[in-house]
Amino acid sequence: MGRRTSTHIGAVALASALLAALLSGPVGAQNTEEKLDEARARLAKVESEAQAATAEYEAARGRLIRTEDEIEATRQRLEATAKRVDKLQTRLGERASEAYKMGASGMLDLLFVSDSLSEFSDRMVFLDRIAQEDADLVLRADVLAEQLARYKDDLDALVERQAETVKILQRQESLMYEKLEEAQALRDELADELAAEEAAARAAAAAASRSAPGATDVIVGGALQACPVPGSSFVDSWGAPRSGGRSHQGVDMMAPYGTPIYAATAGSMTQSSSDLGGNQAYVYAPNGDMTFYAHLQGYEGGGRSVSAGELIGYVGDTGNATGTPHLHFEYHPGGGAAVNPYPYVSAVC
C-alpha cells in the first residue's frame, strides 16, 4: 500500500477520455446540456462507487482491528496456560519421584508401624489424600492441555481470518482511491460548470438564510462553514475500533495524496506533530470551537489567522496512517470533548 501520487493513471486517463466522448460525439446527436447532464450523472455514479468502497474499507478496517485484538488476547491466554501446564508437569514429576523413592514397601511400613488402630486409620486417610491429590494433578494437567490445544486452534483460525481481512482491506482501499481519482478527473473536466452550480447554490443558501436565518445558523453558523476536503469520500466511523484499544473520535476523509485541505471555520491556526497524528493543525474559532486536522502531507503557510475555506495543507499519510492518505478531522464545540463530526461535515461537503 505505497504512495499513490502517480498511480491509477490509467483510470484517470480513462475517465478523461470518457468525459471527452460524452462532451463531443456526432454533430447533432446531443445538445450541450444533455452531454453535461450525462457527465454529471457519470460523476455522481463514480462518487457513489467511491462512497461504497469507503464504507467497505472502513468495515474491513474495523474487523481487522478487532481480529488483531482477539489475536493478542488469545496469545496472552495461550502463554498463561502454557506456564500453568509447565508448573503442573513439574509438580507431577516431583510427585512421581517421591512415590518412586517411597515405593510400595515404604507405604506399608508407614501403616504397620502405627501404635494404634486410630493412628492406622489416620495414616490411611493421609495416604488416600495423597493419592487423590495426585489424581487431581493429573486431571488438571489433562484439562489445561486441552485448553492449550484449543487456544492454539483459535489462534490459527484468527491468523487465517486476519490474512483474509487484510486482502479485503487492500482490495477495497485500491478501489476507493481509483474511484476518487476518477471522480477528480471528471470534476476537473467539469470545473466551470460545477463552479457555476456551486455559486448558484451559495446564492440560494444566502437567500434562504436571509428569509429564515435561524434554520441556516443551526446547521452551519454554529458549526462548520467550509468543507475540509472537497471531493473526498467519508462515512460515519465515529466510535469505530482503532489500534491500542482506542475508539475513533473523528471522521476520516479519504482522498489521494496532495489533495487540498481547507479550514472548516475561521480562526487562529496552529501546527504541531505527533506519532499518531503526524503533521497536525488546529483552528480555534472566535466562538471557542476547535477543529483538528491530522496526517497532513504538508502545510500551506505557517500558523496564522485563517478564514473559513482557506487552504491550510494537503492530504497525506503521516503519523500512523502510512500508506492510506486521508484527513482525520475532529470537531470540538467550545473547545471541549470531540463530538461526532459526520453530520457537520456532511452539511458542508
JOFEN-V763061 format. One line per field, one symbol per residue. ss: DSSP state (A for helix, B for strand, O for the rest). psi: psi as a letter, one per 20 degrees, with the letter a starting at -180 (. if undefined). burial: + if it has 24 or more other C-alpha atoms within 12 Angstrom, else -. A space follows every 50 residues. Layout:
BEGIN
ss->???
psi->???
burial->???
END
This chain:
BEGIN
ss->OOOOOOOOAAAAAAAAAAAAAAAOOOOOOOOAAAAAAAAAAAAAAAAAAA AAAAAAAAAAAAAAAAAAAAAAAAAAAAAAAAAAAAAAAAAAAAAAAAAA AAAAAAAAAAAAOOOOAAAAAAAAAAAAAAAAAAAAAAAAAAAAAAAAAA AAAAAAAAAAAAAAAAAAAAAAAAAAAAAAAAAAAAAAAOAAAAAAAAAA AAAAAAAAAAAOAAAAAAAAAOOOOOOOOOOOBOOOOOOOBOAAAOBOOO BBBBOOOOOBBBOOOOBBBBBBBBOOOBBBBBBBOOOOOBBBBBBBBBBO OOOBBBOOOOBBBBBBOOOOOOOOOBBBBBBBAAAOOOBOOAAAAAAAO
psi->maqkhjrkhggggggggghghhidrqpigqrghgghggghhgghgghhhg gghgghghghgghgghghghggghhghggghhghgggghgghgghhgghg hgrhhhhghhgijqirhghggghggghggggghgghggghggghhggghg hggggghghghggghgggghghgggghghghghhghgghjggghggghgh hhghhgghhhhmhgghhggghjdqiqpgnpirpqrnjpiqqrqjjrqpkb poopqrpipqpqphrqapprqaqrhgicpqqppoqhjiqpqpprkqhrqn aaprpqqpjppiaqpbkrckjpinprpopqpnpjjbqqroighgghhi.
burial->---+------++--++-++--++-----------++-+++-++--+++++ +++++++++++++++++++++--++--+--++--+--+---+-------- ------+--------------------------+--+---+--+---+-- +---+--+---+--++-+++-++++++++++++++++-++---------- ---------------+---+++++++++++++++++++-+++-----+++ ++++++++++++++++++++++----+++++++++---++++++++++++ -----+-++++++++++++++-+++++++++++----+++++++++-++
END
